[in-house]
């Protein structure tokens, strides 16, 4: 009897909610991103791990609501888009996010606060944003950062020195 129960459990494991809870993307989110011609890349299980919507005038905060349905997202690129800090709230639960490229997006300190719990970030590009020295403490808490680009933002030279001191293993420019 135990052997039978073991085999039933083995057969049902791929379908259990505990096993697949984090793995499954929201199909509506994936289809919405495909519809706007976002560049998507998938892992071996078919989950979206990369989204690029760069250099598009039609991309704004509304697009980001679809990212909430991608639990394994690791890389998000939105260079030269209209994404503001308000839209970043949809990335707040992207706990696997490692790369965030918001080059020349009008991100502010208030918007950046939505990302304070993203502990896996390794590369962040905020060049040309409206982020100021008010975000230094938040940025300094991303201890896994290896690269942080803030040139052209409103972070001062003194702020950059503070970030370099707080993140000794990170290239800050």
N, C-alpha and C positions, 0 to 999 in steps of 0.2 A: 504494500500500500504506500509506504514512504517513497519507494522508487517511482510509482505512478505520479504522486504529488510533485516530486522533483521535476519530472519531465513536463508536466502541465505548467509548472511555474516557469520552466525554461522556455517553453513555447510561447507563453503569454508575456514574457518579460519585455519584448520589443514594443508591446502595445500598452503597457502599463503607464499610467499618468506620471508616476514618480520617475520612470526612466525617460520619458519623452517630454516632460514639462518644459525644460529649458531649450530643448533642441529644435522644436517646431517654430518656424516663422509663421506669422499671420499671412495667409495666402492673399488676402485683400491688400495688405501693405506691399507685398512683393509685386502684385499685379499693378498697383497704383504707381510704383516706382518704374516699372517697365513701360507703363503708358506714357510717362513723361520722358522716356528715353534716358533714364539714369543708367550710368555704367554700373553693373553689378558683377560681383565675383562671389563664388560659392565655395564652401568647404566640401570635403569628401562626403559628408552626410546630406548635402544639398541646402545647407543653411547659408543665408547671406552673411558674408563677413566683410564686404567692401562695397561702399556706395560712393559714387562720384557724380556730382551735379554741377561741376565747375563751369565757369564762363557762360552762364545762362541768365539772361535778363528776366526770365519768367520764374525763376526759383526764389521763393521767399519762405517765410515761416510756416506757411500752410503745408509745404512739402515735408517738413520735419515731423509732422504728426505721424507719418508712416514709419518713421524710424523706431517708434515705440514698439512696433510689432516685430522687431528683429533682435531677439535676445542675444545672439552670438556676434553681433556687429563688432568688428575690430578696427575698421578704418573708415573715416568719413571725410570726404573732400568737398568743399563748397567754395572754391576760389572765385572771386569776383561775382558774388551773388548778392541778393538783397536780404539775406538772412540776418536777423537782428538777435539780440539777446533773448527776447521773448520766446522765440522759437526753440531756443536751447533747452527749454524745460522738457521737451520731448526726448532729449538725450540723457536726461538725468538718471535713468535706470539702465543705461548702456554700460553695465559693469565690466564688460570685456573690452571696451574701447581703448585702443592703444595709440591710434593716430587721429588727430583732429586738425584739419587744415582749413582755417577760416580766413585765409589771406584776403585782405581788402574787403572784409565784411564789416558793417557798422555795429559790431559787438560792443557793448558797454559793460561797466563793472556790475551793474544790476543783473544783466543777462548771464554773465559768467558765473554768478552765484549758483545758478541751477546745476552747474557741473562740479560743485565742490566735493562730491562723494565719488568721483570717478578716479579710483586709486590705481588703475592699470595704465594710465596715460604715460606714454614714452616719448611722443613727439607731438608738439603743439605749435601751430603757426598762427599768431595773432597780428602779423605785420599789417599795418594800416588800419587797425581797429581803433576804437575809441576807449580802450581800456586804459586806466590810469594807475597811479601808485596805490590807490585804494584796494586793488586786487592783489597786491604783493603777497599778503599772508595766504590768500587762497592758492595762488600759484605755487608758493613755497611748500604747501602741504602735499603737492603731487610729487612725492619722493622718488618715484620710479622714472621721472623725466630724464631723458638723455639729451633732448634738444628742445629749446624753447626760443622761438623767434618773436620778438616784440618790437623790432625796429619800425619806425613810422607810426607807432601807437603813441599814446600820451603818457607812457611810462617814462619817467625822467632817468637821467644817467645815474643819479643816486639810487633810484629804484632798481635799476639793472644791477648795480653793485650789491644791493641787498639780496637780490635773487641769486646772484652768483655765490654769495656767501652761504645762503640757505640751501642751495642745491649744488654742492661741490662736484657732483658727478654728472652735471648737466651743462651742456654748452648753451649759454644764454647770449643771444645777440639781438 
